[in-house]
């Protein structure tokens, strides 16, 4: 059904192909990669007849809530009661990643989860070690930047900023090992722990507001460099990429000929009976189907002209009028040209030209080529130029201020690029 093995190479979920690493799977053996002082050990959940296996019997210790999500991974049903940490639905994320993937915890720097075929299995690093989710291993705590569950996140730090994990977009300024009064990034910004700065983006774009520990982005727990699926559409895939300004989430869509993304093989493939069983209609980043307050709204992270509204305590998709985008600054629908959409959505929607601005609050240099089908291509103007969608080309920076005033995609952009809005030393610099 899937054709020759050699053809699998062409179904990577992006144009950047890489050699396929294969592992021989025997019967129903599933390998779990568990961290141990920076190294990996492989265990088998089910013994095989071909070789002696070490049987790993997982124990689940997790917070069980009344919300019920029935998601399938392969042919196995996951636990009916999801494991939740604040607004982080561990169970839902596990349905969309490859079996054996390790996810970070937002309740403790020592804890992590291994996604098995039956759901997430909670594990802990030994005393004195913390879990580094970007490396999928346990390392000495002094070598790991982790702030989850710490009573004093500024301990041992001075003259820097650290996240306030109880508030989306929140942070503290560290002074001689002590935290300042809680602060929060400005409108349209979230705090990025890796760059220690406020970055462009809308708080809780794809996560439910909750009391207690708050996950800002799915890339705070999913390791970079892997592809994972979506629980709303089978053809959508995501990946977390390390950049100079932190770890960013990107997404793409499988081609028409191979329309189903398979987290187990990490590629797009032909339709099958089980690959799309993870699709439940529940957003992968949402803590659950419920919302707190009727009437609340938030952007759709992939569709610029759509948003989510809390109706009868359930998040419901609502479309803006044709030619309108959801504007994160006003929390309402605006004409496409004037709107500032969430930076993860595709601005090729409703576009009449081949080239459009990407959402860029830094210097308005980034833009997209919109093909007639498939995913857009990201491009950048040269130094001292910004992209002008009206003239379909790069223009001198001397006209940027005038352009920004009427084009929401470049809201906040300046010739100098990112700048601090305040002279207060306890306010981190905003970066793109």
Buried (B, 14 or more C-beta within 10 A) or exposed (E): EBEEEEEBEEBBBBEEEEEEEEEEEEEEBBBBBBBEEBEEEEBBBEEEEEEEBEEBEBEBEBEEBEBEBEBBBBEBBBBEBBBBBBBBBBBBBBBBBBBBBBBBBBBBBBBBBBBBBBBBBBBBBEEEBBBBBBBBBBBEBEEBEBBBBEEBBBEEBEEEBBBBBEBBBBBBBBBEEEBBEEBBBEEBBBBBBBBBBBBBBBBBBBBBBBEEBBBBBBBBBBBBEBBBBBBBBBBBBBBBEEEEBBBBBBBBBBBEEBBBBBBBBBBBBBEEEBBBBBBBEBBBBBBBBBBEEEEBBBBBBBBBBBBBBBEEEEBEEEEBEEEBBBBBBEEEBBBBBBBBBBBBBBBBBBBEEEBBBBBBBBBBBBBBEBEEEEBBEEBBBEEEBBBBBEEEEBBEBEBBEEBBEEBBBBBBBBBEEBEEEEEEEBBBBBBB
